[in-house]
Amino acid sequence: MRWSNILIPTLKEDPADTETTGHKLMIRAGLIRKLASGIYSYLPLGFRALKKAEAIVREEMDKVDAQELLLPALQPVELWHKSGRYNDLGEDMIKFIDRHKKEMVLGPTHEEVITELVRNEVHSYKQLPLILYQIQTKFRDELRPRFGVIRSREFIMKDAYSFDRDVESLQISYKKMFDTYCRIFDRCGLKYVIVEADPGIMGGDVSHEFMVLAESGEDMIVKCSGCLWASSLDKAECADKQTNKKNDKESLLPLKEIDTPNIKTIEKLSKLLNVESKGMLKTIIYRSEDGFVAALVRGDFQINELKLSRAIGSLHLKLATDKEIEDLTGAPLGFSGPVGLKNAKIIADFSVRDMRNFIAGANKTDRHLINVNITRDFSVDTFSDIRFITESDTCPKCKASITLKHAIEVGHVFKLGIKYSNRLGAVFLDADGKTKPMVMGCYGIGINRIIAAIIEQSNDKEGIVWPMSLAPVLVYTIVLDPKDKISMKFASGLDDRLRDNKLDSLLDDRQISAGIKFKDADLIGAPIRITVNKDALKKGRVEIKQRRERVSKIVSKDRIFSLILKSCTST
Amino acid sequence: MRWSNILIPTLKEDPADTETTGHKLMIRAGLIRKLASGIYSYLPLGFRALKKAEAIVREEMDKVDAQELLLPALQPVELWHKSGRYNDLGEDMIKFIDRHKKEMVLGPTHEEVITELVRNEVHSYKQLPLILYQIQTKFRDELRPRFGVIRSREFIMKDAYSFDRDVESLQISYKKMFDTYCRIFDRCGLKYVIVEADPGIMGGDVSHEFMVLAESGEDMIVKCSGCLWASSLDKAECADKQTNKKNDKESLLPLKEIDTPNIKTIEKLSKLLNVESKGMLKTIIYRSEDGFVAALVRGDFQINELKLSRAIGSLHLKLATDKEIEDLTGAPLGFSGPVGLKNAKIIADFSVRDMRNFIAGANKTDRHLINVNITRDFSVDTFSDIRFITESDTCPKCKASITLKHAIEVGHVFKLGIKYSNRLGAVFLDADGKTKPMVMGCYGIGINRIIAAIIEQSNDKEGIVWPMSLAPVLVYTIVLDPKDKISMKFASGLDDRLRDNKLDSLLDDRQISAGIKFKDADLIGAPIRITVNKDALKKGRVEIKQRRERVSKIVSKDRIFSLILKSCTST
């Protein structure tokens, strides 16, 4: 392929409105262009990288006999009402009214549609287990699209769904997909961590995320320094379930109310009283389906609403409004506390259990209490793990130190169980003659994110450093003087031969300075660069350079093809 | 691939709500399933056929250095206002309001988006010519989705766009695409006709449709029996531009008004007066941007509104309402005529020119005129070709007889010219230092329609008869007794070997009657069927049968693989 026939609009400068290295490089190397907020076009090079990622995904899925199909993006809203997820998706789900006045949905995911399909077509245990997948465009109206194609409103997902007779069989399908995901991401050259994760609105009990470590990642994961434990920040269990007996000895001081005019945050209170935030109680009022909940956590910690929702079994937990707080506590936001609080369930994080003589809101305007103590001053209905882990915590498995890292989620696998098959009626007749709901799993990979993540991980100050497996161009040939017929004949011959061997080749035949060509070669990041110099070629020599190495080699022109082949297969 | 691992829900009976043979077979063979009106899921076999069609399209496009990319389905509405097509698409275009209250469009086609992209990235004649394409899902909210995936609301299109310096260069790109389309449809095994077509809302002057002849086709084409001329019915020029002088001799009879109580149609009038419809004038009142238009055509012909719109240069021609007709003519619908008609432009089809002493509406309730004659009784503002051709016409090129045929449109190529580049500002600096608009072409193929059309053309009463190039299964192996280990071992070995050689193989390992397996094999329509019979296998024999042939052959099991290879490459 010659540069003159293809659209590769490289940019010298970093474009505006780009946040991460990967996003900048994808624009600069001419892989993508923004059409509107969170909506991108893939230009020829970007498209090729996408196709390579897709091909790897497809090959590995097919190896384990997963069946590819294609489901519609347009979905009838009724399925979402049946599954009960219409409200869960909220404004993220794009809806429209069709010309016959029916509400339709643009699929953000396909659990509903696949379950409906399988419900109609699969009726016997003989047809199970079944793994179906598709590589298809999804739509989500993200509140804040960002980081280029990482969080966009239209993206390509490989979504797979497994259907099994029972939980044991699901475990086999889940393991199959889990291992397949490892092979896929390994082949893509990604450095990733597998973490336990919260299933969120997908439902089910068990899920794992495949996280690519990257400074720019918008997700946070927790890793143990001592053992293999890793978790998403949302899901990470805190190690302080056991009480620390040593605090038992501290004597309880008398409860006292103090003046804290306009001091509504832990930070300000800490400054005013010169007390560390861990000596204070944070009280947050929520509203659940069953009434108000006061969630208590140590002042230096943050409440994890996912954990809190699970702890109290609430599906639609919301922060109480300012008005609700005033009505409930008798004081405005910022002065809530558990002492004397009525008509609210009190749930405290384990971190609160060992606190003695602490500071809390007094439920009066501009007033706090000091020397508050559990049992003596108020009762806790339930203790639970309802906070985010921090680097001051230890590993819940082995007590070693832990670190928090930014990451990009590229894959997510879920054991869904019977949530969808129950709600949508996907049942089968088992060998024992009984009708049972199918046991489901679902498995997603963000195809665009594979590309974005590899660029985020694999680059230098000159540009992208593609792994062989995903590189849109494997061999980038620079002809220093495209007017020299001998140079062009040699380069074209090489280009043809590479293409005949299904090796992606780009011949830079532009009549511009060599400097620009070398810069573009590095920016585009092809693993192998060939330079054809008129004078060297006369002596039978050309230059070859690996993108990952600093130095180039001068080699015989007759050996160049076999050298390229060797490089392509060895990396 | 074993049947037990894949989802192929074949049906014995024709499903309800299916209109054509192809639609019925696609459902019965388990290729597709309907999710909602005009919305289909592709099951594994249907998906494989789609992928094969896509691969052929991609290979042929790549051969001529067209560049594949991927544009978003979500499009900002502003581009459609700029191009002026927002209203043209009307309710066919799906629109929604996003969470930030902006109107968005679900792309029914991508002229706007690609022109915007190229406008931003291409600035010099050195970057031209350029052919860009994608294979992508389009959305159109069809008023009447039908014929399965032929007219659906979500479909896969290969859409290509060419950008050239001038009209001469566009001609080269157009020819390149035209020839590529021929190769694509040839490889797909389709029997097709290329016709001149009306560009419709795409704009431009020249367009050709690739039409697959099929009884169930919703489009009509016209073919000459004598020369190569073929046209879409919409576009087909009528041969009667020249007057037929012989009628000149007929003497003009006196104009007379007659009573025709409640006779509002040509048909009823013909019966009442015992006069052939070709002796009557049909007068249809339209409303254009410039006022009313009375369109006249011979009673046995139909007005072609596309031709009429072009003839009078109207973009938004509409039938006049009953009220408008009464106000204009003084009589209700059914009694309009040109005599004495005021405040309307009178445009007559060439077929009217030679009429003598004909019958027309009197512009009075329940009254018609007989012995009407042009010039003596009324004046025509313009004569033009404004009707549909019929089989009573002759070829406009060679005067031979013509036939009308039903067909399915699978491809359409357009010379767009500068319509979009002008409106969206896609200009370039030419070698002469002048800024010029790019000259565009666009080229579409309905990928789903390739599949639907081949099935419509290639089937028998047992099921689909796939061509090798698109068959989702090439070799269908029936194991008569799957409990026999020797049979299964042989069949699995063959299946593995075929798959290793990238030949799609399906092993029917079901524990059901042989009859069902043979029926499914014919229904699914794999080009080659292998039958493994336990007793024959012991003697070293298996059966091979071509789907297209009636008889099977018994051959040595050791020769089976080479025989299959030979069949696959020779067909």
Interface residues (C-beta under 8 A of the other chain):
Chain A: M1 S4 N5 I6 L7 P9 R33 L35 A36 S37 I39 Y40 S41 Y42 L43 P44 G46 F47 R48 L50 D65 Q67 E68 L69 L70 L71 P72 A73 L74 Q75 P76 E91 I94 K95 F96 D98 R99 H100 M104 L106 V113 E116 L117 V118 N120 E121 V122 K126 Q127 L130 L132 T137 F139 D141 L143 R153 E154
Chain B: M1 S4 N5 I6 L7 P9 R33 L35 A36 S37 I39 Y40 S41 Y42 L43 P44 G46 F47 R48 L50 D65 Q67 E68 L69 L70 L71 P72 A73 L74 Q75 P76 E91 I94 K95 F96 D98 R99 H100 M104 L106 V113 E116 L117 V118 N120 E121 V122 K126 Q127 L130 L132 T137 F139 D141 L143 R153 E154
